[in-house]
Amino acid sequence: MSDTTDTVQNRSEMVFLYDAVDANPNGNPLSGANRPRIDPQTQQAIVTDVRLKRYIRDQLDDDGHGVYIRNVQEDGNRYTRGELLEDRLKDVNYDEYDLSDDDEADQFREDIFGEFLENSVDVRYFGATMSVDTDDEYAKHLPDHFTGPVQFSPGKSIHAVNENEEYDSLTSVIATQENKQQGGFDLDDHRIQYGLIRFHGLVDEHGAKDTKLTEGDVERIDTLCWRAIKNQTISRSKVGQEPRLYCRVEYAEESFHLGGLDRDIELDGDQSKPDEELRTVRDLTLEIDDFVSRLENASSRIERVRVVASDVLELSHDGEVGGPEVLYSALRDAIGPDAVEVVDVYDEHTATLPDDTN
């Protein structure tokens, strides 16, 4: 395996599923009431890639990593993007360079570039637009944008969802002697009853060179997605969301990936309740036959598979129904036992924290 500080050499494809029970996984402010995003034709719940990236950025920030795009306040005043940029570059000493010398000017730009990316892990993943209002001398030496090598497609629920009508017009009643119904407030609290949401992601090894994305950065994702949903969905409308399945397929060949692996995981119609009756993860079974088959057919092009599933998730493969071991065993048989690594989220994530927090 490559050193974790090496720039990413291989492409990875990710599948990530999490569910929402009586929650609003991604409100639409344009709806007028921040209602859940739902496809009007299929009735599938929609979660934008921006929402997932925000969970991940917030978890990176909580873990102590340098994050560029964030909502922070200093002494009660919100940082501007320019001030955040200056903070990212504070360790570069402008006076050490003779910018009239072409070689030193090139080194200066390289140092600025490296310092910014070293202190901005979210930019190494997702990129950023660099048009900021700042007088900082360093900023003009950075590109106008970074294209992120890690991208997720918008997520959709694997089934049709229903809004929970009980939350359409919650009322807070303040009882008084004159009128016990005085003080009603429409809270516009809209939620779905249940949704198992499915994301597809990609790590592009070519784009990784532009943001200096490392092997260690990618391995961090293997625990980061899971922990972000666990830790960053604790607001009133977001509570009730849990990670259920994460899989990253690391390919052995440059510029190759199967594509659309998320679509190969479907509800097992014989083992799951109808869409309208789904209320918890225990009401469904995921059928993984096509998922395993596609990986088996491409096994010679796969370096390894990193995978973890919830202990209460039920799966079916080739007629067998059971817990996560059904998935793990099927993958070992398909691509080889040495190529399948089951992620221990909570033991592994400590190795991905900044050195001063370990």
C-alpha positions as CSV (number, residue, x, y, z in Angstrom):
1,M,0.0,0.0,0.0
2,S,1.2,3.6,-0.7
3,D,2.3,5.8,2.1
4,T,-0.6,7.8,3.4
5,T,1.2,11.1,2.6
6,D,1.5,10.2,-1.1
7,T,-0.8,11.9,-3.6
8,V,-3.7,9.7,-4.6
9,Q,-2.8,7.4,-7.5
10,N,-5.9,5.2,-7.9
11,R,-9.5,6.1,-8.6
12,S,-12.1,5.2,-6.0
13,E,-15.9,4.8,-6.3
14,M,-18.1,5.2,-3.3
15,V,-21.6,4.1,-2.3
16,F,-23.1,5.6,0.9
17,L,-26.5,5.0,2.3
18,Y,-28.1,6.6,5.3
19,D,-31.7,6.8,6.5
20,A,-34.0,9.3,8.0
21,V,-36.9,8.6,10.4
22,D,-39.4,11.4,11.0
23,A,-36.9,13.9,9.8
24,N,-36.3,16.5,7.1
25,P,-33.1,15.3,5.5
26,N,-32.8,18.3,3.2
27,G,-35.2,21.1,3.3
28,N,-36.0,23.3,0.2
29,P,-36.1,27.0,1.3
30,L,-37.7,27.9,-2.1
31,S,-40.8,25.9,-1.1
32,G,-41.8,28.6,1.3
33,A,-41.9,26.3,4.3
34,N,-38.5,24.4,4.0
35,R,-40.4,21.3,3.0
36,P,-38.3,18.1,2.3
37,R,-37.1,17.9,-1.3
38,I,-39.1,15.3,-3.1
39,D,-39.1,14.3,-6.8
40,P,-42.6,15.1,-8.0
41,Q,-42.7,12.2,-10.4
42,T,-41.2,9.4,-8.4
43,Q,-41.9,10.7,-4.9
44,Q,-38.3,9.9,-3.9
45,A,-36.7,12.1,-1.3
46,I,-33.7,14.2,-2.6
47,V,-30.6,15.3,-0.7
48,T,-28.2,17.6,-2.5
49,D,-24.5,16.9,-2.6
50,V,-24.0,20.3,-0.9
51,R,-25.9,19.1,2.1
52,L,-23.7,16.0,2.5
53,K,-20.6,18.0,2.0
54,R,-21.7,20.4,4.7
55,Y,-22.1,17.5,7.2
56,I,-18.6,16.3,6.2
57,R,-17.0,19.8,6.5
58,D,-18.6,20.3,9.9
59,Q,-17.2,16.9,11.1
60,L,-13.7,17.9,9.8
61,D,-14.0,21.1,11.7
62,D,-15.0,19.4,14.9
63,D,-12.1,16.9,14.5
64,G,-9.7,19.8,14.5
65,H,-8.7,19.9,10.8
66,G,-8.2,23.2,9.0
67,V,-11.4,23.9,7.1
68,Y,-11.7,26.9,4.7
69,I,-15.4,27.0,3.9
70,R,-17.2,27.2,7.2
71,N,-19.4,29.3,9.4
72,V,-17.2,30.7,12.2
73,Q,-17.3,33.7,14.5
74,E,-14.4,35.5,16.2
75,D,-15.4,37.7,19.2
76,G,-19.0,37.6,18.1
77,N,-18.2,38.8,14.5
78,R,-18.4,36.5,11.5
79,Y,-15.2,36.0,9.6
80,T,-15.2,37.1,6.0
81,R,-13.8,34.6,3.4
82,G,-10.8,36.9,3.0
83,E,-10.0,36.8,6.7
84,L,-10.2,33.0,6.6
85,L,-7.8,33.0,3.7
86,E,-5.4,35.2,5.5
87,D,-5.6,32.9,8.5
88,R,-4.8,29.9,6.3
89,L,-1.6,31.6,5.0
90,K,-0.4,33.2,8.2
91,D,2.7,30.9,8.5
92,V,4.2,32.1,5.2
93,N,6.8,34.9,5.6
94,Y,6.6,37.2,2.6
95,D,9.9,38.9,3.5
96,E,11.9,35.7,3.0
97,Y,11.4,35.8,-0.8
98,D,13.0,38.0,-3.4
99,L,10.1,38.2,-5.9
100,S,12.3,40.0,-8.4
101,D,14.1,36.7,-8.9
102,D,12.0,34.3,-11.1
103,D,13.1,31.1,-9.2
104,E,12.3,32.6,-5.8
105,A,9.0,34.0,-7.1
106,D,8.1,30.5,-8.4
107,Q,9.0,29.0,-5.0
108,F,7.0,31.6,-3.2
109,R,3.9,30.7,-5.3
110,E,4.5,27.0,-4.6
111,D,4.8,27.7,-0.9
112,I,1.6,29.7,-0.8
113,F,-0.2,27.0,-2.8
114,G,1.1,24.3,-0.5
115,E,0.4,26.2,2.8
116,F,-3.2,26.9,1.8
117,L,-4.0,23.3,0.8
118,E,-2.2,21.9,3.9
119,N,-4.4,24.0,6.1
120,S,-7.6,23.5,4.1
121,V,-8.5,19.9,4.0
122,D,-12.0,20.5,2.7
123,V,-10.5,22.2,-0.4
124,R,-8.3,19.2,-1.0
125,Y,-11.5,17.2,-1.1
126,F,-14.2,19.4,-2.7
127,G,-12.4,22.4,-4.2
128,A,-13.4,26.0,-3.7
129,T,-13.9,29.3,-5.5
130,M,-11.1,31.7,-4.5
131,S,-12.6,35.1,-5.5
132,V,-12.5,36.9,-2.1
133,D,-12.4,40.5,-1.0
134,T,-9.0,40.7,0.8
135,D,-6.0,42.9,0.7
136,D,-3.7,40.0,1.5
137,E,-0.7,40.0,-0.7
138,Y,-0.6,36.2,-0.8
139,A,-4.1,35.8,-2.2
140,K,-3.3,36.9,-5.7
141,H,-0.8,34.1,-6.1
142,L,-3.5,31.4,-5.7
143,P,-5.6,30.2,-8.6
144,D,-9.1,31.6,-9.0
145,H,-10.6,28.2,-8.1
146,F,-9.7,24.7,-7.1
147,T,-11.6,21.8,-8.7
148,G,-12.3,19.2,-6.1
149,P,-11.3,15.6,-6.9
150,V,-14.0,14.2,-4.5
151,Q,-17.5,14.5,-5.8
152,F,-20.9,13.1,-4.8
153,S,-24.0,13.0,-7.0
154,P,-27.2,14.2,-5.4
155,G,-28.7,11.5,-3.2
156,K,-32.2,10.0,-3.6
157,S,-34.1,7.7,-1.5
158,I,-34.2,4.1,-2.8
159,H,-38.0,4.2,-2.6
160,A,-40.9,6.6,-2.7
161,V,-41.5,8.5,0.6
162,N,-44.4,10.1,2.4
163,E,-44.5,13.3,4.3
164,N,-45.6,12.9,7.9
165,E,-48.8,14.8,8.1
166,E,-48.6,14.9,11.9
167,Y,-45.8,17.5,11.6
168,D,-47.5,19.7,9.0
169,S,-48.9,22.2,11.6
170,L,-47.5,21.6,15.0
171,T,-49.1,23.9,17.5
172,S,-47.7,25.2,20.8
173,V,-50.5,26.1,23.1
174,I,-50.1,28.5,26.0
175,A,-52.9,28.0,28.5
176,T,-54.3,31.0,30.2
177,Q,-57.3,31.5,32.5
178,E,-59.1,33.5,29.8
179,N,-58.5,31.3,26.8
180,K,-56.8,27.9,27.1
181,Q,-56.2,27.8,23.3
182,Q,-54.4,31.2,23.2
183,G,-51.0,31.3,21.7
184,G,-51.0,28.9,18.8
185,F,-47.9,28.9,16.5
186,D,-47.6,27.2,13.2
187,L,-44.1,25.9,13.2
188,D,-44.0,24.7,9.6
189,D,-42.3,21.5,10.7
190,H,-42.3,19.2,7.6
191,R,-40.7,15.8,7.7
192,I,-40.8,12.5,5.9
193,Q,-41.9,9.3,7.6
194,Y,-38.9,7.3,6.4
195,G,-36.3,7.4,3.7
196,L,-33.2,5.3,2.9
197,I,-31.1,7.7,0.9
198,R,-28.5,6.5,-1.6
199,F,-25.4,8.5,-2.6
200,H,-22.7,7.8,-5.3
201,G,-19.3,9.3,-5.0
202,L,-16.0,9.4,-6.9
203,V,-12.4,10.2,-6.1
204,D,-10.6,11.3,-9.3
205,E,-6.9,10.6,-9.2
206,H,-6.1,13.2,-11.9
207,G,-7.9,16.0,-10.0
208,A,-6.1,14.8,-6.8
209,K,-2.8,16.2,-8.2
210,D,-4.3,19.7,-8.4
211,T,-5.3,19.8,-4.7
212,K,-2.6,17.5,-3.4
213,L,-5.2,15.0,-2.1
214,T,-3.3,12.3,-0.3
215,E,-3.9,8.6,0.3
216,G,-4.5,9.4,3.9
217,D,-7.2,12.0,3.0
218,V,-9.0,9.3,1.1
219,E,-8.7,6.7,3.9
220,R,-10.2,9.4,6.2
221,I,-13.4,9.4,4.1
222,D,-13.9,5.7,5.0
223,T,-14.8,6.8,8.6
224,L,-15.7,10.4,8.0
225,C,-18.9,9.9,6.1
226,W,-20.3,7.5,8.8
227,R,-19.3,9.8,11.7
228,A,-20.6,12.9,9.9
229,I,-24.1,11.5,9.8
230,K,-23.8,10.2,13.4
231,N,-22.5,13.5,14.8
232,Q,-23.8,16.3,12.6
233,T,-27.5,15.4,12.4
234,I,-28.5,16.5,15.9
235,S,-30.6,19.6,15.1
236,R,-34.4,19.4,15.7
237,S,-35.3,18.7,12.1
238,K,-32.3,16.5,11.3
239,V,-32.3,14.1,14.3
240,G,-33.4,10.6,13.3
241,Q,-30.7,10.0,10.6
242,E,-28.3,7.1,10.8
243,P,-25.6,5.7,8.5
244,R,-26.5,2.3,7.1
245,L,-23.9,1.2,4.5
246,Y,-20.6,2.6,3.2
247,C,-18.4,1.1,0.5
248,R,-15.4,2.4,-1.3
249,V,-14.0,0.5,-4.3
250,E,-10.4,1.4,-5.0
251,Y,-9.5,0.5,-8.5
252,A,-6.1,-0.8,-9.6
253,E,-6.1,0.8,-13.1
254,E,-5.8,4.5,-13.9
255,S,-8.9,6.2,-15.3
256,F,-11.2,3.2,-14.7
257,H,-14.3,2.8,-12.6
258,L,-17.5,0.8,-13.1
259,G,-19.9,3.7,-12.5
260,G,-23.4,3.7,-11.0
261,L,-22.6,1.1,-8.3
262,D,-25.2,2.7,-6.1
263,R,-27.9,1.7,-8.6
264,D,-27.0,-2.0,-8.1
265,I,-28.3,-2.0,-4.6
266,E,-32.1,-2.2,-4.5
267,L,-34.9,-3.1,-2.1
268,D,-35.6,-6.9,-2.0
269,G,-39.3,-6.8,-2.9
270,D,-40.0,-10.2,-1.4
271,Q,-38.4,-9.3,2.0
272,S,-39.4,-5.6,2.3
273,K,-42.6,-3.9,3.2
274,P,-44.3,-1.8,0.5
275,D,-42.9,1.7,0.1
276,E,-45.8,3.3,1.9
277,E,-45.4,1.1,4.9
278,L,-41.7,1.7,5.5
279,R,-41.1,3.3,8.9
280,T,-37.6,2.0,10.0
281,V,-34.6,0.2,8.6
282,R,-36.1,-3.0,10.1
283,D,-38.9,-2.9,7.5
284,L,-36.7,-3.5,4.6
285,T,-34.0,-5.8,3.1
286,L,-31.4,-4.7,0.5
287,E,-30.8,-7.0,-2.4
288,I,-27.1,-7.0,-3.4
289,D,-26.9,-9.6,-6.2
290,D,-26.2,-7.1,-9.0
291,F,-23.8,-5.1,-6.9
292,V,-21.6,-8.2,-6.1
293,S,-21.8,-9.5,-9.6
294,R,-20.5,-6.3,-11.2
295,L,-17.6,-6.2,-8.7
296,E,-16.8,-9.9,-9.4
297,N,-16.7,-9.3,-13.1
298,A,-14.2,-6.4,-12.6
299,S,-12.2,-8.1,-9.9
300,S,-9.0,-8.0,-11.8
301,R,-9.3,-4.2,-12.0
302,I,-10.0,-3.8,-8.2
303,E,-7.2,-3.1,-5.7
304,R,-9.4,-3.4,-2.6
305,V,-12.8,-2.7,-1.2
306,R,-13.4,-0.9,2.1
307,V,-16.9,-1.5,3.5
308,V,-19.0,-1.2,6.6
309,A,-22.7,-1.8,7.3
310,S,-25.0,-1.2,10.2
311,D,-25.6,-4.1,12.5
312,V,-29.4,-3.8,12.0
313,L,-29.3,-3.7,8.2
314,E,-30.6,-6.8,6.6
315,L,-29.3,-7.9,3.2
316,S,-30.0,-10.6,0.7
317,H,-27.6,-12.3,-1.7
318,D,-28.1,-15.4,-3.8
319,G,-31.1,-16.5,-1.7
320,E,-29.4,-15.9,1.7
321,V,-30.8,-13.3,4.0
322,G,-29.0,-11.9,7.0
323,G,-26.9,-9.1,8.5
324,P,-23.7,-7.4,7.3
325,E,-21.8,-10.6,7.1
326,V,-23.9,-11.6,4.1
327,L,-22.4,-8.6,2.3
328,Y,-18.9,-9.1,3.6
329,S,-18.8,-12.8,2.8
330,A,-20.2,-12.2,-0.7
331,L,-17.6,-9.6,-1.5
332,R,-14.8,-11.9,-0.2
333,D,-16.0,-14.7,-2.5
334,A,-16.3,-12.3,-5.4
335,I,-13.0,-10.4,-5.4
336,G,-10.8,-12.4,-2.9
337,P,-10.6,-12.3,0.9
338,D,-7.4,-10.2,1.0
339,A,-9.0,-7.5,-1.0
340,V,-11.9,-6.8,1.3
341,E,-11.4,-4.7,4.4
342,V,-14.2,-4.2,6.9
343,V,-13.9,-0.7,8.3
344,D,-13.9,-0.3,12.1
345,V,-15.1,3.3,12.1
346,Y,-14.4,4.2,15.7
347,D,-11.0,2.5,16.1
348,E,-9.7,3.7,12.7
349,H,-10.8,7.3,12.8
350,T,-8.4,8.3,15.5
351,A,-5.5,7.7,13.1
352,T,-6.9,10.2,10.7
353,L,-7.1,13.1,13.3
354,P,-4.5,16.0,13.2
355,D,-1.3,15.1,15.0
356,D,-2.0,17.5,17.9
357,T,-5.3,15.7,18.7
358,N,-4.0,12.1,18.7
